Amino acid sequence: MSVAFVKEESAETAAETLLPDRPVSPHPNLVTQAGLEGLTRQLEEAREAYQTANVVEDVNERRRQAAGPLRDLRYFTERVRTAQVMPEPLTSEVVAFGSTVTFSREDGRVQRYRIVGEDEADPKAGTISYVSPVARQLMGKRVGDLVSVGGQELELLAIS
């Protein structure tokens, strides 16, 4: 058979099918129970997307469609494997992983966040990662304590 009839992958197609792994945090993978459930759900969604992509007949298109789900599958498999479910805080005396904190900023804004794992953090939804600068400064603090974050002073108003 002549090479004129052989479909060769271009460098562009190869780049589309060999996606780099998603970065994995060097910090312990602490999660809430809800966070573990979210990771497990995302792992299953990645598995389903990968299986769906594998039924595409054209080999190049199959590789293109499977690249993202395969990368996600590797990432979420590792995150579920390394997840350390943290118990709910036993007290609201001091800030701990899983606490919901309310604090005021120097400019008068009052903010409220729950401290959670990295994969479940979403500031717009009211959650921040336990490794974020704000959470790191608030851990172990009590209502009324002041902390400095990014040159700004925060006052801890409530813990729940």
Rosetta constraint file for C-alpha pairs under 8 A:
AtomPair CA 1 CA 5 HARMONIC 7.28 0.50
AtomPair CA 2 CA 6 HARMONIC 7.38 0.50
AtomPair CA 9 CA 13 HARMONIC 5.96 0.50
AtomPair CA 9 CA 14 HARMONIC 6.58 0.50
AtomPair CA 9 CA 60 HARMONIC 7.35 0.50
AtomPair CA 10 CA 14 HARMONIC 6.35 0.50
AtomPair CA 11 CA 15 HARMONIC 6.20 0.50
AtomPair CA 12 CA 16 HARMONIC 6.35 0.50
AtomPair CA 13 CA 17 HARMONIC 6.42 0.50
AtomPair CA 13 CA 60 HARMONIC 7.41 0.50
AtomPair CA 13 CA 64 HARMONIC 7.32 0.50
AtomPair CA 14 CA 18 HARMONIC 6.20 0.50
AtomPair CA 15 CA 19 HARMONIC 6.87 0.50
AtomPair CA 16 CA 64 HARMONIC 5.85 0.50
AtomPair CA 16 CA 67 HARMONIC 7.14 0.50
AtomPair CA 17 CA 63 HARMONIC 5.51 0.50
AtomPair CA 17 CA 64 HARMONIC 5.02 0.50
AtomPair CA 17 CA 65 HARMONIC 7.98 0.50
AtomPair CA 17 CA 66 HARMONIC 7.53 0.50
AtomPair CA 17 CA 67 HARMONIC 4.98 0.50
AtomPair CA 18 CA 67 HARMONIC 6.56 0.50
AtomPair CA 19 CA 67 HARMONIC 6.35 0.50
AtomPair CA 19 CA 68 HARMONIC 7.14 0.50
AtomPair CA 19 CA 71 HARMONIC 6.88 0.50
AtomPair CA 20 CA 71 HARMONIC 7.45 0.50
AtomPair CA 21 CA 71 HARMONIC 5.82 0.50
AtomPair CA 21 CA 74 HARMONIC 7.71 0.50
AtomPair CA 21 CA 75 HARMONIC 7.22 0.50
AtomPair CA 22 CA 71 HARMONIC 6.99 0.50
AtomPair CA 22 CA 72 HARMONIC 7.50 0.50
AtomPair CA 22 CA 75 HARMONIC 6.32 0.50
AtomPair CA 24 CA 75 HARMONIC 7.55 0.50
AtomPair CA 25 CA 29 HARMONIC 7.90 0.50
AtomPair CA 27 CA 131 HARMONIC 7.92 0.50
AtomPair CA 28 CA 84 HARMONIC 7.80 0.50
AtomPair CA 29 CA 79 HARMONIC 7.14 0.50
AtomPair CA 29 CA 82 HARMONIC 6.12 0.50
AtomPair CA 29 CA 83 HARMONIC 5.07 0.50
AtomPair CA 29 CA 84 HARMONIC 5.94 0.50
AtomPair CA 29 CA 117 HARMONIC 6.87 0.50
AtomPair CA 29 CA 118 HARMONIC 7.45 0.50
AtomPair CA 30 CA 83 HARMONIC 5.99 0.50
AtomPair CA 30 CA 84 HARMONIC 4.84 0.50
AtomPair CA 30 CA 85 HARMONIC 6.05 0.50
AtomPair CA 30 CA 86 HARMONIC 6.42 0.50
AtomPair CA 30 CA 116 HARMONIC 7.77 0.50
AtomPair CA 30 CA 117 HARMONIC 5.29 0.50
AtomPair CA 30 CA 118 HARMONIC 7.72 0.50
AtomPair CA 31 CA 35 HARMONIC 5.28 0.50
AtomPair CA 31 CA 36 HARMONIC 6.10 0.50
AtomPair CA 31 CA 83 HARMONIC 6.32 0.50
AtomPair CA 31 CA 84 HARMONIC 5.91 0.50
AtomPair CA 31 CA 85 HARMONIC 4.95 0.50
AtomPair CA 31 CA 86 HARMONIC 5.98 0.50
AtomPair CA 31 CA 116 HARMONIC 6.35 0.50
AtomPair CA 31 CA 117 HARMONIC 4.58 0.50
AtomPair CA 31 CA 118 HARMONIC 7.75 0.50
AtomPair CA 31 CA 120 HARMONIC 7.76 0.50
AtomPair CA 32 CA 36 HARMONIC 6.36 0.50
AtomPair CA 32 CA 85 HARMONIC 5.44 0.50
AtomPair CA 32 CA 86 HARMONIC 5.59 0.50
AtomPair CA 32 CA 87 HARMONIC 7.19 0.50
AtomPair CA 32 CA 88 HARMONIC 7.70 0.50
AtomPair CA 32 CA 98 HARMONIC 6.94 0.50
AtomPair CA 32 CA 116 HARMONIC 6.48 0.50
AtomPair CA 32 CA 117 HARMONIC 6.83 0.50
AtomPair CA 33 CA 37 HARMONIC 6.37 0.50
AtomPair CA 33 CA 85 HARMONIC 5.95 0.50
AtomPair CA 33 CA 86 HARMONIC 7.38 0.50
AtomPair CA 33 CA 87 HARMONIC 7.99 0.50
AtomPair CA 34 CA 38 HARMONIC 6.17 0.50
AtomPair CA 35 CA 39 HARMONIC 6.23 0.50
AtomPair CA 35 CA 116 HARMONIC 7.89 0.50
AtomPair CA 35 CA 117 HARMONIC 7.04 0.50
AtomPair CA 35 CA 119 HARMONIC 7.38 0.50
AtomPair CA 35 CA 120 HARMONIC 5.61 0.50
AtomPair CA 36 CA 40 HARMONIC 6.13 0.50
AtomPair CA 36 CA 80 HARMONIC 6.90 0.50
AtomPair CA 36 CA 83 HARMONIC 6.94 0.50
AtomPair CA 36 CA 85 HARMONIC 7.09 0.50
AtomPair CA 37 CA 41 HARMONIC 6.12 0.50
AtomPair CA 38 CA 42 HARMONIC 6.17 0.50
AtomPair CA 38 CA 120 HARMONIC 7.59 0.50
AtomPair CA 39 CA 43 HARMONIC 6.10 0.50
AtomPair CA 39 CA 76 HARMONIC 6.43 0.50
AtomPair CA 39 CA 79 HARMONIC 7.18 0.50
AtomPair CA 39 CA 80 HARMONIC 6.19 0.50
AtomPair CA 39 CA 119 HARMONIC 7.73 0.50
AtomPair CA 40 CA 44 HARMONIC 6.29 0.50
AtomPair CA 40 CA 76 HARMONIC 7.56 0.50
AtomPair CA 40 CA 80 HARMONIC 6.49 0.50
AtomPair CA 41 CA 45 HARMONIC 6.24 0.50
AtomPair CA 42 CA 46 HARMONIC 6.13 0.50
AtomPair CA 42 CA 76 HARMONIC 6.90 0.50
AtomPair CA 43 CA 47 HARMONIC 6.18 0.50
AtomPair CA 43 CA 72 HARMONIC 7.45 0.50
AtomPair CA 43 CA 73 HARMONIC 6.00 0.50
AtomPair CA 43 CA 76 HARMONIC 5.12 0.50
AtomPair CA 43 CA 77 HARMONIC 6.41 0.50
AtomPair CA 44 CA 48 HARMONIC 6.17 0.50
AtomPair CA 45 CA 49 HARMONIC 6.14 0.50
AtomPair CA 46 CA 50 HARMONIC 6.08 0.50
AtomPair CA 46 CA 69 HARMONIC 5.04 0.50
AtomPair CA 46 CA 70 HARMONIC 7.21 0.50
AtomPair CA 46 CA 72 HARMONIC 5.88 0.50
AtomPair CA 46 CA 73 HARMONIC 5.29 0.50
AtomPair CA 47 CA 51 HARMONIC 6.22 0.50
AtomPair CA 47 CA 69 HARMONIC 7.04 0.50
AtomPair CA 47 CA 70 HARMONIC 7.84 0.50
AtomPair CA 47 CA 73 HARMONIC 6.14 0.50
AtomPair CA 48 CA 52 HARMONIC 6.11 0.50
AtomPair CA 49 CA 53 HARMONIC 6.17 0.50
AtomPair CA 49 CA 66 HARMONIC 7.53 0.50
AtomPair CA 49 CA 69 HARMONIC 5.79 0.50
AtomPair CA 50 CA 54 HARMONIC 6.28 0.50
AtomPair CA 50 CA 65 HARMONIC 7.97 0.50
AtomPair CA 50 CA 66 HARMONIC 5.36 0.50
AtomPair CA 50 CA 69 HARMONIC 5.08 0.50
AtomPair CA 50 CA 70 HARMONIC 6.07 0.50
AtomPair CA 50 CA 73 HARMONIC 7.96 0.50
AtomPair CA 51 CA 55 HARMONIC 6.99 0.50
AtomPair CA 52 CA 56 HARMONIC 7.60 0.50
AtomPair CA 53 CA 62 HARMONIC 5.66 0.50
AtomPair CA 53 CA 63 HARMONIC 7.83 0.50
AtomPair CA 53 CA 65 HARMONIC 5.43 0.50
AtomPair CA 53 CA 66 HARMONIC 5.11 0.50
AtomPair CA 54 CA 62 HARMONIC 5.86 0.50
AtomPair CA 54 CA 63 HARMONIC 7.97 0.50
AtomPair CA 54 CA 66 HARMONIC 6.72 0.50
AtomPair CA 55 CA 62 HARMONIC 7.37 0.50
AtomPair CA 56 CA 61 HARMONIC 6.96 0.50
AtomPair CA 56 CA 62 HARMONIC 5.14 0.50
AtomPair CA 57 CA 61 HARMONIC 7.81 0.50
AtomPair CA 57 CA 62 HARMONIC 6.84 0.50
AtomPair CA 58 CA 62 HARMONIC 5.97 0.50
AtomPair CA 59 CA 63 HARMONIC 6.19 0.50
AtomPair CA 60 CA 64 HARMONIC 6.20 0.50
AtomPair CA 61 CA 65 HARMONIC 6.07 0.50
AtomPair CA 62 CA 66 HARMONIC 5.95 0.50
AtomPair CA 63 CA 67 HARMONIC 5.99 0.50
AtomPair CA 64 CA 68 HARMONIC 7.97 0.50
AtomPair CA 65 CA 69 HARMONIC 7.71 0.50
AtomPair CA 66 CA 70 HARMONIC 5.83 0.50
AtomPair CA 67 CA 71 HARMONIC 6.26 0.50
AtomPair CA 68 CA 72 HARMONIC 6.22 0.50
AtomPair CA 69 CA 73 HARMONIC 5.89 0.50
AtomPair CA 70 CA 74 HARMONIC 6.33 0.50
AtomPair CA 71 CA 75 HARMONIC 6.31 0.50
AtomPair CA 72 CA 76 HARMONIC 5.97 0.50
AtomPair CA 73 CA 77 HARMONIC 5.89 0.50
AtomPair CA 74 CA 78 HARMONIC 6.34 0.50
AtomPair CA 75 CA 79 HARMONIC 6.25 0.50
AtomPair CA 76 CA 80 HARMONIC 5.95 0.50
AtomPair CA 77 CA 81 HARMONIC 6.08 0.50
AtomPair CA 78 CA 82 HARMONIC 6.14 0.50
AtomPair CA 79 CA 83 HARMONIC 5.86 0.50
AtomPair CA 86 CA 97 HARMONIC 7.46 0.50
AtomPair CA 86 CA 98 HARMONIC 7.89 0.50
AtomPair CA 87 CA 98 HARMONIC 7.92 0.50
AtomPair CA 88 CA 97 HARMONIC 7.71 0.50
AtomPair CA 88 CA 98 HARMONIC 5.89 0.50
AtomPair CA 88 CA 99 HARMONIC 7.83 0.50
AtomPair CA 89 CA 96 HARMONIC 6.37 0.50
AtomPair CA 89 CA 97 HARMONIC 6.92 0.50
AtomPair CA 89 CA 98 HARMONIC 6.19 0.50
AtomPair CA 89 CA 99 HARMONIC 6.44 0.50
AtomPair CA 92 CA 99 HARMONIC 7.38 0.50
AtomPair CA 92 CA 159 HARMONIC 5.40 0.50
AtomPair CA 92 CA 160 HARMONIC 5.27 0.50
AtomPair CA 93 CA 142 HARMONIC 6.15 0.50
AtomPair CA 93 CA 143 HARMONIC 7.61 0.50
AtomPair CA 93 CA 159 HARMONIC 7.08 0.50
AtomPair CA 94 CA 139 HARMONIC 7.49 0.50
AtomPair CA 94 CA 140 HARMONIC 5.28 0.50
AtomPair CA 94 CA 141 HARMONIC 5.33 0.50
AtomPair CA 94 CA 142 HARMONIC 4.83 0.50
AtomPair CA 94 CA 143 HARMONIC 7.59 0.50
AtomPair CA 94 CA 159 HARMONIC 7.19 0.50
AtomPair CA 95 CA 99 HARMONIC 5.88 0.50
AtomPair CA 95 CA 100 HARMONIC 7.99 0.50
AtomPair CA 95 CA 101 HARMONIC 7.29 0.50
AtomPair CA 95 CA 138 HARMONIC 6.39 0.50
AtomPair CA 95 CA 139 HARMONIC 4.93 0.50
AtomPair CA 95 CA 140 HARMONIC 4.96 0.50
AtomPair CA 95 CA 141 HARMONIC 5.53 0.50
AtomPair CA 95 CA 142 HARMONIC 6.61 0.50
AtomPair CA 95 CA 159 HARMONIC 6.54 0.50
AtomPair CA 96 CA 115 HARMONIC 7.67 0.50
AtomPair CA 96 CA 139 HARMONIC 5.53 0.50
AtomPair CA 96 CA 140 HARMONIC 6.27 0.50
AtomPair CA 97 CA 115 HARMONIC 5.59 0.50
AtomPair CA 97 CA 116 HARMONIC 6.25 0.50
AtomPair CA 97 CA 130 HARMONIC 6.65 0.50
AtomPair CA 97 CA 139 HARMONIC 7.66 0.50
AtomPair CA 98 CA 114 HARMONIC 6.20 0.50
AtomPair CA 98 CA 115 HARMONIC 5.06 0.50
AtomPair CA 98 CA 116 HARMONIC 5.57 0.50
AtomPair CA 99 CA 114 HARMONIC 5.60 0.50
AtomPair CA 99 CA 115 HARMONIC 5.72 0.50
AtomPair CA 99 CA 159 HARMONIC 6.50 0.50
AtomPair CA 99 CA 160 HARMONIC 5.83 0.50
AtomPair CA 100 CA 112 HARMONIC 6.90 0.50
AtomPair CA 100 CA 113 HARMONIC 5.47 0.50
AtomPair CA 100 CA 114 HARMONIC 3.97 0.50
AtomPair CA 100 CA 115 HARMONIC 6.32 0.50
AtomPair CA 100 CA 159 HARMONIC 5.70 0.50
AtomPair CA 100 CA 160 HARMONIC 5.09 0.50
AtomPair CA 101 CA 112 HARMONIC 5.52 0.50
AtomPair CA 101 CA 113 HARMONIC 5.48 0.50
AtomPair CA 101 CA 114 HARMONIC 6.18 0.50
AtomPair CA 101 CA 115 HARMONIC 7.76 0.50
AtomPair CA 101 CA 156 HARMONIC 7.27 0.50
AtomPair CA 101 CA 157 HARMONIC 7.59 0.50
AtomPair CA 101 CA 158 HARMONIC 5.75 0.50
AtomPair CA 101 CA 159 HARMONIC 4.72 0.50
AtomPair CA 101 CA 160 HARMONIC 6.54 0.50
AtomPair CA 102 CA 110 HARMONIC 6.96 0.50
AtomPair CA 102 CA 111 HARMONIC 5.62 0.50
AtomPair CA 102 CA 112 HARMONIC 4.26 0.50
AtomPair CA 102 CA 113 HARMONIC 6.65 0.50
AtomPair CA 102 CA 156 HARMONIC 6.18 0.50
AtomPair CA 102 CA 157 HARMONIC 5.38 0.50
AtomPair CA 102 CA 158 HARMONIC 4.98 0.50
AtomPair CA 102 CA 159 HARMONIC 6.50 0.50
AtomPair CA 103 CA 110 HARMONIC 5.66 0.50
AtomPair CA 103 CA 111 HARMONIC 5.55 0.50
AtomPair CA 103 CA 112 HARMONIC 6.52 0.50
AtomPair CA 103 CA 154 HARMONIC 6.26 0.50
AtomPair CA 103 CA 155 HARMONIC 5.33 0.50
AtomPair CA 103 CA 156 HARMONIC 4.40 0.50
AtomPair CA 103 CA 157 HARMONIC 4.97 0.50
AtomPair CA 103 CA 158 HARMONIC 6.93 0.50
AtomPair CA 104 CA 108 HARMONIC 6.23 0.50
AtomPair CA 104 CA 109 HARMONIC 5.63 0.50
AtomPair CA 104 CA 110 HARMONIC 4.28 0.50
AtomPair CA 104 CA 111 HARMONIC 6.28 0.50
AtomPair CA 104 CA 154 HARMONIC 5.60 0.50
AtomPair CA 104 CA 155 HARMONIC 5.31 0.50
AtomPair CA 104 CA 156 HARMONIC 6.76 0.50
AtomPair CA 104 CA 157 HARMONIC 6.94 0.50
AtomPair CA 105 CA 109 HARMONIC 5.36 0.50
AtomPair CA 105 CA 110 HARMONIC 6.37 0.50
AtomPair CA 105 CA 111 HARMONIC 7.97 0.50
AtomPair CA 105 CA 152 HARMONIC 7.29 0.50
AtomPair CA 105 CA 153 HARMONIC 6.30 0.50
AtomPair CA 105 CA 154 HARMONIC 4.85 0.50
AtomPair CA 105 CA 155 HARMONIC 6.75 0.50
AtomPair CA 106 CA 152 HARMONIC 6.73 0.50
AtomPair CA 106 CA 153 HARMONIC 6.01 0.50
AtomPair CA 106 CA 154 HARMONIC 6.67 0.50
AtomPair CA 112 CA 126 HARMONIC 6.61 0.50
AtomPair CA 113 CA 123 HARMONIC 7.41 0.50
AtomPair CA 113 CA 126 HARMONIC 4.72 0.50
AtomPair CA 113 CA 127 HARMONIC 4.98 0.50
AtomPair CA 113 CA 128 HARMONIC 6.29 0.50
AtomPair CA 114 CA 126 HARMONIC 6.27 0.50
AtomPair CA 114 CA 127 HARMONIC 4.64 0.50
AtomPair CA 114 CA 128 HARMONIC 6.21 0.50
AtomPair CA 115 CA 121 HARMONIC 7.87 0.50
AtomPair CA 115 CA 127 HARMONIC 5.91 0.50
AtomPair CA 115 CA 128 HARMONIC 5.18 0.50
AtomPair CA 115 CA 129 HARMONIC 5.75 0.50
AtomPair CA 115 CA 130 HARMONIC 5.48 0.50
AtomPair CA 115 CA 135 HARMONIC 6.61 0.50
AtomPair CA 116 CA 120 HARMONIC 6.51 0.50
AtomPair CA 116 CA 121 HARMONIC 6.10 0.50
AtomPair CA 116 CA 127 HARMONIC 6.46 0.50
AtomPair CA 116 CA 128 HARMONIC 6.01 0.50
AtomPair CA 116 CA 129 HARMONIC 5.12 0.50
AtomPair CA 116 CA 130 HARMONIC 5.67 0.50
AtomPair CA 117 CA 121 HARMONIC 6.20 0.50
AtomPair CA 117 CA 128 HARMONIC 7.78 0.50
AtomPair CA 117 CA 129 HARMONIC 5.21 0.50
AtomPair CA 117 CA 130 HARMONIC 6.02 0.50
AtomPair CA 118 CA 128 HARMONIC 7.70 0.50
AtomPair CA 118 CA 129 HARMONIC 4.80 0.50
AtomPair CA 118 CA 130 HARMONIC 6.98 0.50
AtomPair CA 118 CA 131 HARMONIC 7.41 0.50
AtomPair CA 119 CA 129 HARMONIC 7.93 0.50
AtomPair CA 120 CA 127 HARMONIC 7.56 0.50
AtomPair CA 120 CA 129 HARMONIC 7.57 0.50
AtomPair CA 121 CA 127 HARMONIC 5.01 0.50
AtomPair CA 121 CA 128 HARMONIC 4.68 0.50
AtomPair CA 121 CA 129 HARMONIC 5.10 0.50
AtomPair CA 122 CA 126 HARMONIC 6.41 0.50
AtomPair CA 122 CA 127 HARMONIC 5.07 0.50
AtomPair CA 122 CA 128 HARMONIC 6.01 0.50
AtomPair CA 123 CA 127 HARMONIC 4.94 0.50
AtomPair CA 123 CA 128 HARMONIC 5.48 0.50
AtomPair CA 128 CA 132 HARMONIC 6.82 0.50
AtomPair CA 128 CA 135 HARMONIC 7.18 0.50
AtomPair CA 129 CA 135 HARMONIC 6.92 0.50
AtomPair CA 130 CA 135 HARMONIC 5.28 0.50
AtomPair CA 130 CA 136 HARMONIC 6.33 0.50
AtomPair CA 131 CA 135 HARMONIC 6.41 0.50
AtomPair CA 131 CA 136 HARMONIC 5.83 0.50
AtomPair CA 132 CA 136 HARMONIC 6.05 0.50
AtomPair CA 133 CA 137 HARMONIC 6.26 0.50
AtomPair CA 133 CA 149 HARMONIC 6.75 0.50
AtomPair CA 134 CA 138 HARMONIC 6.25 0.50
AtomPair CA 134 CA 149 HARMONIC 6.27 0.50
AtomPair CA 135 CA 139 HARMONIC 6.06 0.50
AtomPair CA 137 CA 147 HARMONIC 6.36 0.50
AtomPair CA 137 CA 148 HARMONIC 7.47 0.50
AtomPair CA 137 CA 149 HARMONIC 7.22 0.50
AtomPair CA 138 CA 147 HARMONIC 7.00 0.50
AtomPair CA 138 CA 156 HARMONIC 7.84 0.50
AtomPair CA 141 CA 145 HARMONIC 6.26 0.50
AtomPair CA 141 CA 156 HARMONIC 7.88 0.50
AtomPair CA 142 CA 156 HARMONIC 7.01 0.50
AtomPair CA 142 CA 159 HARMONIC 7.84 0.50
AtomPair CA 143 CA 155 HARMONIC 7.96 0.50
AtomPair CA 143 CA 156 HARMONIC 5.08 0.50
AtomPair CA 143 CA 157 HARMONIC 5.37 0.50
AtomPair CA 143 CA 158 HARMONIC 5.63 0.50
AtomPair CA 143 CA 159 HARMONIC 6.88 0.50
AtomPair CA 144 CA 155 HARMONIC 6.13 0.50
AtomPair CA 144 CA 156 HARMONIC 5.26 0.50
AtomPair CA 144 CA 157 HARMONIC 5.98 0.50
AtomPair CA 145 CA 155 HARMONIC 5.89 0.50
AtomPair CA 145 CA 156 HARMONIC 5.58 0.50
AtomPair CA 146 CA 153 HARMONIC 6.60 0.50
AtomPair CA 146 CA 154 HARMONIC 5.58 0.50
AtomPair CA 146 CA 155 HARMONIC 4.57 0.50
AtomPair CA 146 CA 156 HARMONIC 6.41 0.50
AtomPair CA 147 CA 153 HARMONIC 5.65 0.50
AtomPair CA 147 CA 154 HARMONIC 5.31 0.50
AtomPair CA 147 CA 155 HARMONIC 6.63 0.50
AtomPair CA 148 CA 152 HARMONIC 5.44 0.50
AtomPair CA 148 CA 153 HARMONIC 4.45 0.50
AtomPair CA 148 CA 154 HARMONIC 6.16 0.50
AtomPair CA 149 CA 153 HARMONIC 6.31 0.50
AtomPair CA 149 CA 154 HARMONIC 7.28 0.50
